[in-house]
Amino acid sequence: MRIASLGHAVFAATMIALGIQCLITGHYAALWQPLDLSAPGNPWLPYLCALVTLGCGLGLLWQRAEAALLLLLYFLAWLLFYRAPDFFSAASSDPWYGSTECAVYVAAAWVLFSWFSANWKVPPPLRFATGETGIRIARVLYALAMIYFGMGHFRYFKQTVVLVPSWLPWHVAWAGFTGAAYIAAGIAMLIGVCARLAATLSAWQMAAFTLLVWVPILISGPTIYQSSEFVCSCVLTASGWVVANSYRTMPWLAIGKR
């Protein structure tokens, strides 16, 4: 077993847990809600998805580039074939929501693949997906997602305020601050101003949101939607740590480095 970083270990463990959840329930993990993917003609598909995430999670613990590549292609397929069509659906009130979350998962898998495929002999047309170029693409996807998350805090401001734990004072201020923090982190990563610090703080913010908001809800008896949001928040946090770890050789306060 070879662990490249803390984010790598947490992400792999999250994928394993996700696969186990799918195998136990025989249904799609809450990661893909609110899509209705329970088509009766495909009873085998949830188990296939479970085997992909479980197998890739185990493979990642041994730094297998093949596992990272399969997971990257898996998340890209979800993004292109299940999330992107929301942009053309009249029934979707917010087509960016699911696509943005999925882009974060893609970014994490892309970073891991770029790390683990260092010794691969990749054909020239595919070299953009490996090495530093692949990592830069992953960072851009993640940064854009953070900006949208921040905008979402303000677009759904009342709902965000309600989620602030009751024991914290100044609910409105916290909702505004966390939204602005996501936007600032995304912009900082895009322009290369304290990018490592920005990525790390964004991951910490998602971790805090998971622990302070979704864990208490999970304990108190959540709805199906709330359970799905908890799962998504866990995977987003793990993905954020992978992207943050990709900056580990960069100074915390570096300027002009993306």
HELIX and SHEET records of a PDB file:
HELIX    1   1 LEU A    6  THR A   25  1                                  20    
HELIX    2   2 ALA A   30  TRP A   32  5                                   3    
HELIX    3   3 LEU A   45  LEU A   60  1                                  16    
HELIX    4   4 ALA A   65  TRP A   78  1                                  14    
HELIX    5   5 LEU A   79  ARG A   83  3                                   5    
HELIX    6   6 ALA A   84  PHE A   88  5                                   5    
HELIX    7   7 PRO A   95  PHE A  116  1                                  22    
HELIX    8   8 PRO A  124  ALA A  129  5                                   6    
HELIX    9   9 GLY A  131  ARG A  155  1                                  25    
HELIX   10  10 PHE A  157  LEU A  163  1                                   7    
HELIX   11  11 HIS A  171  ILE A  191  1                                  21    
HELIX   12  12 ALA A  195  PHE A  209  1                                  15    
HELIX   13  13 THR A  210  TRP A  214  3                                   5    
HELIX   14  14 VAL A  215  ILE A  219  1                                   5    
HELIX   15  15 ILE A  224  ASN A  245  1                                  22    
END                                                                             
